[in-house]
Amino acid sequence: MIVIGMVSGKWMVLDANTREIYGLFQDGGEPLQMVRFSPDGKFLVLGSRDGVLYIYQVDDKYKKYTRMGRCMVSLLLSQFHDNNH
């Protein structure tokens, strides 16, 4: 199974051996930068450039995707200073 995230916010699922396309989907308009299956293959998470994660339930041998939700993620970057110098 191959999942391809695109810069348009679209993503597609295709069979790695036959190249049959199982679906073409759209989530937002920002580029998708991360695509990961859960270790058990029951969920798929897609992350877009604007910090939104889309969570899908995976069924029917990777042929059916049901959106379970989405959430915003923000990363706080901080610098640590050594007060000894």
C-alpha positions, 0 to 999 in steps of 0.5 A, a space after each residue: 500500500 502506498 499513500 501519496 500526500 500532495 502539495 495541493 492537500 490531496 492524497 491518494 492511496 494505491 496498491 504497491 504491486 498493481 498500482 490500482 488507485 483505491 482513492 483520491 481524497 482532499 483535506 484542506 488546501 495546504 501541502 501534506 508533509 507527513 503520512 503515517 499508518 498506525 503500527 496495526 494498520 487500522 489508522 492513517 494520520 496525515 499532517 499538513 504544513 499549517 499544523 493540522 493532523 487528519 486522522 482516518 480509520 482504515 478498513 476493507 484491506 486498506 481500501 476504505 478510509 473514514 475520517 475520524 477527526 482532525 486537530 491542530 498541532 503547535 510546536 513550541 521551540 525554546 532555547 535552553 541556556 546554561 547559566 554557568 557561563 
